[in-house]
Amino acid sequence: MKWTAALASGVFSSLMLAMLMGIRPRLRMTRPRRKRAARELWLAQAGLNITPLQFTLASAGVGVLALVVLLGVSGVWVVALPPSVVISLLPRFYFSRVRTRRLSEVRRAWPDGIRDVVGGVASGMSVQRAVENLAGSGPAPLREAFSRFPMLARTLGVVPALESIKEDLADPTSDRVIEVLMIAHERGGVLIPDILRDLADTTSMDLAATDEEQTEALEQRINARVVFTLPWLVLVALTIRPGPFRTFYSSPAGILVVAIGAALSLFGIALISRLSRPLEEPRVLAPSVGEGVRW
């Protein structure tokens, strides 16, 4: 009771002092909404038309199904539980890979897309018309990304339409390209084709550097997943039939061994994944909702 009274007195005194100093405490509720918006954007970029709650429930369902199957095979819940937890994360890993591939395809398509815009502008088209052509005759990834642009440009205007496309892509490379396209539309001028050509060249060089970095980190990620998976496959195989192994891992000592092994395995794969993850370029030209989209 005394601790509760002391804590209440401290909070009251802090609030009174803040009010006297002109500092008005505010409760911010924007972070959960911002996080939810980032998750919705993550799912959209992965090509999924579902809510974050539906994705979470589906992943949990996969984990429960794996737990039932592994429990039926091994007969030891402590052996079946850690692989089931990992299996419940497989949808996230898979669609994270899909999302990365889709965004990478858009990045790779930008040099050709920029050159298409340059060709259109050089032939006398406006920047708006040249960008609209990306939705019909541009590279396939950009045709999908800009499919809504003609309608948005007619209803909202060119700059808001490009802003909307930029937030759908939520990618630093796309941010730079779209910002240049917005400036080209607003300012125009005879130097626009030269600027766009330089942008296409620098984008190609950035993509080559990114590909080299990802290739070097790929081997580490594969090794980490193999090292994590093999011991659990062996453990499940050892406990398929009744015998000393199943008896041991059903005992308190076996449960402790599995718990320690699971903790070390999870720590190891988390550490390797963290060290092998390529550094993501910050989105300095974008609002905060799409910045650093992670799940």
Secondary structure, 3 states (H helix, E strand, C coil): CHHHHHHHHHHHHHHHHHHHCCCCCCCCCHHHHHHHHHHHHHHHHCCCCCCHHHHHHHHHHHHHHHHHHHHHHHCCHHHHHHHHHHHHCHHHHHHHHHHHHHHHHHHHHHHHHHHHHHHHHHCCCCHHHHHHHHHHHCCHHHHHHCCCHHHHHHHCCHHHHHHHHHHHHCCHHHHHHHHHHHHHHHHCCCCHHHHHHHHHHHHHHHHHHHHHHHHHHHHHHHHHHHHHHHHHHHHHHHCCCCCHHHHHHHCHHHHHHHHHHHHHHHHHHHHHHHHHCCCCCCCCCCCCCCCCCCC
